[in-house]
Amino acid sequence: MAVVSQDFDDLDVDVANKADGRVLVFRSASGNHEYEDQAGGGGGTKRYIQARASSTVNITGTEVTMDLALIDEQSAGDFSLASDQVTILNAGTYSIRAQVTTDDIDTAGGARCATEVRVQKNGSDIPGAYLRQYHRETTENSGCLECLHTFAANDVVRVRLLQLSGSTNVRTVAEGCRLILELIS
C-alpha cells in the first residue's frame, strides 16, 4: 500500500492506495479525525477486459465477426469471452476501445478497397462505435475507435467487419486486433 501525506496548516491528509483499487483517506483537523473509503473517482473496484485475436479473419462483402479468442488482462468475475464475443456481467457505463489492423494481401497494382468496423451490443450497432478504413495493395492499416456506452448486465459485445467497396483480398492482422472494455461509472 502506497501512502502519500500532505500538510495544510492544521489539516493533515493521508491517502492510501490499496491493492484492491480502493483509495482510503485519513483527515485530521483541529484534533478531529476522519477515515473514509473513497469509492468512484479514482477508487472503487476496477472492471476491465482486454481481449485480442489469435487468428486472421478475411474481410469480404459479407459481414464477419472479428476474432476475439485470447484475454490479455481481465478483472476477476466481471466478463466472459466465448465465440468471439464478450459478455459484460455487471451493468454500468463503459469505455469501449477497439483496434483493428488489416492487411491488403493483393500484390496486383491498383487493388483498393474500403472496410468498416462496428462494435455491436446484442447484435445492434452501438452509436459512435464505427470506423472506416481505406486500403491499397500490400499495405497494413491500423485504426482505433473509442466511445462510451451504458450496458446492462449480460449484454454481449462483438466487433463486426465488412468490405464496403473493391474486390481486393483484405484480412485482419491477429496481433493488431483487440477490444478493451473498462467500467467508468
Secondary structure, DSSP 8 states (H G I E B T S, - for coil): -EEEEEEETTEEEEEEE-TTS-EEEEEEETTEEEEEEE-STT-S---EEEEE-SS--EE-SS-EE----EEEEE-TTSEEEETTEEEE-S-EEEEEEEEEEEEE---STT-EEEEEEEEEETTEEEEEEEEEEEEETT-EEEEEEEEEEEE-TTEEEEEEEEEEE----EEE-GGG-EEEEEE--
